[in-house]
Amino acid sequence: MPRTIPDVHTVALAVTEGMLHFELSVAYEVFGAGLPGVSGPGYGVVVCGPGAVRVGRFRLEPDCGLDQLPHADTVIVPGWADVDEGPPDDLVDAVRAAHEAGARVVSLCTGAFVLAAAGLLDGRRATTHWAHTRALAARYPRVEVDPDVLYVDNGSVLTSAGKAAAMDLCLHLVRLDHGSAIANKVARRLIVPPHRAGGQAQFVTAPVPAQDDHPLAELFPWAIERLDHSLTVEDLARQANMSSRNLGRHFRSVTGTTPLQWLLTQRIRRAQELLETTGDSVEAIASATGMGTATTLRRHFNRTIGVPPDTYRRTFRSSRSTAR
């Protein structure tokens, strides 16, 4: 059964000799720097390890021992460099004990090998850095390894691919705990895309790019304020005072996608926020986001997020209730 989380949700970073410093730094930056718009720290971060360890080229002195992992609410296992050598037994045992105590256990990059060694991935989908998915599948045949996704959320056990996907999964956790609006603020502070769904390998554009000196800087907020309108490429081009063709070139340069795809992404993001923060019907949200009909919203939402709007609302509210 999920535990009732106190005022501060404790995130324990499990480290050992040879951990990769990038994934460790990502987790510490997301969870240890405070949450914009949230009173209080939001998360309490502790680094747990067997003693002083080498992380990349640095020596790190943990806050406490691995025996403290079962007392955390979320345990994050960053990747480590030498996957050919099995993970340390004390780390594996501590991670398994944390899961048995009710912690949410998360691996970043090759940290999945630790979760697999602990038996937490048996019979579950999981992922890791693409260069090591074959090794993970061969070493742990009971794990359903998916090499093509950014991250996999199994509820109490989550795994990510390498490098940037570690950030995606960390932001996903913030979104589960505090909602899309807060996760987007964290992403904006870090100057990264606020949401790439776990099942997607492609780039999903940010609501507004971090820089504000591009030709579309005034167009983006104008369009976002009018998502309930049936905006066309011609409407956007007219507002930007440029041709549709020129608009398309600028959109591709600034966002990496087309004007219509960008608009659809913003409508989905707005629908997420309304599903999280209001009791409005799917029909009302479809109208408020410019989707027209509930059928259209459901089709695009399911394709982008991976679940229907009603399921998203129930799952989000359930996760929020367990996170308090």
C-alpha positions, -999 to +999 in steps of 0.1 A: +000+000+000+013+035-008+025+054+023+011+087+034+038+112+025+046+139+051+050+176+045+083+170+027+085+142+002+120+126+007+139+118-024+170+096-018+197+094-044+214+061-042+251+063-051+280+039-053+315+039-068+315+047-105+281+064-107+276+087-137+277+123-126+253+137-153+223+116-142+230+122-106+233+160-112+200+160-132+181+144-103+196+167-077+189+198-098+152+189-104+144+178-069+169+197-048+165+233-060+129+240-048+097+241-068+086+274-083+051+282-071+051+257-042+054+269-007+081+250+012+109+229-002+086+205-021+111+177-018+138+169+007+168+154-010+194+131+006+223+114-010+228+078+003+259+057-002+283+032+014+308+060+021+329+084+001+325+074-036+339+085-069+312+100-092+328+106-126+360+126-117+346+138-084+347+124-049+313+126-032+306+123+005+270+110+009+247+124+036+239+089+050+242+052+044+224+030+020+205+016+050+184+048+050+169+041+015+138+023+030+129+055+049+126+075+016+094+082-004+112+081-037+145+063-044+165+073-075+193+051-088+215+070-113+234+051-140+270+039-135+298+035-160+307-002-159+276-022-166+297-053-175+303-056-138+273-065-117+260-039-093+272-040-057+252-063-035+246-037-007+231-013-032+208-040-047+197-051-013+190-016-001+170-008-033+149-039-029+143-031+008+132+004-001+107-010-026+094-035-001+089-006+024+067+012-001+091+036-018+087+046-054+119+033-071+133+051-101+163+043-123+180+067-147+200+053-176+220+022-166+206+024-131+180-001-145+206-028-141+203-023-103+165-025-103+167-056-125+193-073-102+169-065-073+141-083-091+120-052-094+117-054-132+107-090-135+076-092-156+076-055-162+084-032-192+116-013-187+142+007-206+177+020-203+203+037-225+199+023-260+235+011-261+228-012-232+193-025-239+205-058-254+228-064-225+199-057-200+176-081-219+202-108-222+212-106-185+177-104-172+154-123-195+123-118-173+125-081-180+105-068-210+131-044-223+118-016-246+147+001-264+126+027-282+111+048-254+122+077-233+110+062-200+086+036-186+062+043-157+050+011-139+036+031-110+060+022-082+088+013-105+101+036-132+130+035-156+145+060-181+167+059-211+200+077-210+211+114-206+183+138-216+157+111-210+167+112-173+155+148-172+122+138-189+115+112-163+124+135-134+100+161-148+074+134-152+077+127-115+072+164-106+042+164-129+027+134-111+033+149-077+025+186-083+008+189-117+018+201-152+019+238-143+046+233-117+065+208-139+065+234-167+079+260-144+107+237-134+114+229-170+114+266-179+139+273-151+161+245-166+155+257-202+143+223-213+111+210-230+084+207-203+070+174-215+080+145-237+057+116-231+076+084-222+064+065-253+077+092-276+111+094-291+106+126-309+110+162-297+078+178-283+080+215-283+079+238-253+048+260-248+071+291-253+108+289-261+130+302-234+146+329-256+125+360-263+144+376-291+131+356-320+106+368-347+077+348-331+082+361-296+050+381-296+030+356-316+033+327-291+015+344-261-011+358-285-019+323-298-018+307-264-044+332-251-067+322-280-065+284-280-103+283-277-105+299-312-102+279-345-068+293-354-053+286-388-019+291-403-032+321-421-044+336-388-010+331-373+008+345-404-015+376-404-008+383-367+029+378-373+028+401-403+045+376-426+036+351-453+025+316-444+056+302-460+079+325-441+059+317-409+066+280-414+103+286-418+105+305-386+084+280-367+107+252-378+137+272-368+124+282-334+103+252-323+115+224-345+080+217-358+051+232-379+026+258-368-003+234-367+016+208-347+027+235-323-009+246-319-020+210-313+007+206-286-005+237-268-041+226-269-031+192-254-011+210-227-040+232-219-064+202-218-040+186-193-041+216-170-079+218-172-083+181-165-060+185-135-074+217-120-112+217-129-142+194-129-152+205-164-165+179-187-145+166-216-169+183-239-163+217-222-125+212-222-127+203-259-144+237-265-120+256-243-090+242-260-102+247-296-106+210-302-142+214-312-157+181-300-150+156-272-143+129-299-115+150-314-100+158-281-100+122-270-084+111-303-055+136-301-051+133-263-049+095-264-024+096-293-002+122-276-004+113-239-011+076-243-043+075-223-078+090-227-087+123-210-109+106-184-082+081-175-056+109-172-078+128-148-084+098-126-048+088-126-036+123-119-059+128-090-051+094-076-014+101-078-019+135-061-039+120-033-012+094-026+015+121-028+000+140+002 
